[in-house]
Amino acid sequence: MIFIVGHYNLGYLPPSYEKLRTTLLKEVKNDLIKNLNVVKDSWKEIGCTITCDGWTSVDNILLLNILCVCSKGDFVCKELIQLARQKWQLIEKMGSENVVQVVTHNAAVCKSVGRIIENKYPHITYNGYTTHGIDLVLEDIGKID
């Protein structure tokens, strides 16, 4: 459709398939890496927060979607990783001196991991999602006759 509109001088002629998959893709990748490096470099100055949201797979494995968040931007760290084993590996990868807190949902297993993180890294605090806590309270209130 874009090509047809372009042939009538009514619009935009897109780049070729070859240019999209080579030159333009490399440019976009380089721009993305530069932008991510700006975010990563800011961690040393302002710190970052690791946020996690989890759910249970059909195989009863707790999985997490993890982001590194700071005022300069968000950074997707990992998708769908198993919980306790790799959380502190992620902190080391981000630079433990750069992480100021870990925020997750309020499941008991996450609270346990939070205590382990606070013991291993005394300068990092663990917090549960406030909205998740409110949701749990409201669910309990809803059970009252």
N, C-alpha and C positions, 0 to 999 in steps of 0.2 A: 504494500500500500504506500509506504513512504517513497519508494522508487517511482511509482506511478505519479504521485503528486509532484515529486521533484522534476520529472520529465516535462511537466507543464509549467515550470517556473513558478509554481504556487507555494513552494515550501522548501524544505531542507533535504539535501541529498546526504544520506548517511555514509559513513566510511565503509570501505569494503570489508568483507569477512576477514580477509588476510590482515588488514590493518587493525581491525578490532582485536584479533587474537594474538597479535605480536606487538607492534609499536605502542598502540594505545593501552593495551593491558599492562605492559611493562611500565608505562608512565603512571598509570593509576596505582600500580603496586608500589612504585617508588614513593609516590605522594603519600600513600597510606602508611608506609614504613616511617617516613619523615614525621608525619603527624603522630604516630604512636610513640616515636622516640621523644617528641616534645612532652607527651603525657608522662612517659616513663621518667624522663629527666626531672620532672616537677616533683616526683615522689621524694627525692632527697631533701627538697626544700619544704614541702608542705605535708608530706606523708600521704598515705592512701588507706582506704578501707576495703577489705575483702568482704563481699556480700555473697551469700549463698541462698539458693532456694531449692528445696528438694522435694522429691516424691518417690514413691516406691514402684519399681518396675513389676511387670507381670510375674517375674521370677522372685519377687520379694527382696530385691536388692535396692537399698537406698541410693538414689542417684541425685547428683547436684548439678545445677547450672551456676557457675561461679563467675563473678565480675570483680574487677578491681576498680574502685570508684574514687575519684578525687575531683577537685574543683576545675581542673583543666580538661577533664573528660573521663569517659568510662572505657574500660579495656576488658574484653572478653578473655578470660584466662583459660578456662576449660569448659567443655560441655560434657555432661553425663559421666562424671567420675565417681568411683566408689568413695565413701566418706572418709573415715578416720585415717586410713593408711596414707592418703596423699595430701591431706589438707596442710600439714606442716611442710611437706615438700614444696607445695605451692608458695608458702610463706618464704621459704629459702630462695626460691626462684625469683620472687618479687624483690627480695632483699629484706630480711627480717627487720633491719634497721629502718626501713621505709614504711612498714606496716604499723598503723596505730590502733586499728581495731578490726575485729571480725564480727560480721552481723549475719545471723542465720535465722531460720524459723525456729520455733520454740519446742521442737520435738525433744524428748528426753535424750536421745542419742546425740543430738547436736549440742545440748547443754553439757553432756559429758565430754565431748570433743572440745568444747569451749573451755572447760576447766583444765584439760590437758594442755591446750594452747597457752592459757594464762600461766600455768606452772612452768612450761618450757620457755616462754617468752614473757617475762614479767612486765615489760613495757607495753604489751598488746592487751587490749581489753576485749572481752567477748560480750556481745549484746544480742538479745533476741529481737526479732521484728516486732515493733510496737503494734502494728496493725494486726499481725497474726495473734498476738496476745489478746487484743481487744476482741477479735473474732472468736477466740476460744471462750472468753468470758461471756460474750453474747450468746454463744451456743449453750453454755451452762444455764444462763438465765432463761433461755427459751425452753429448757426442760422443766422448769418450775411450773407447777399448776397455778 
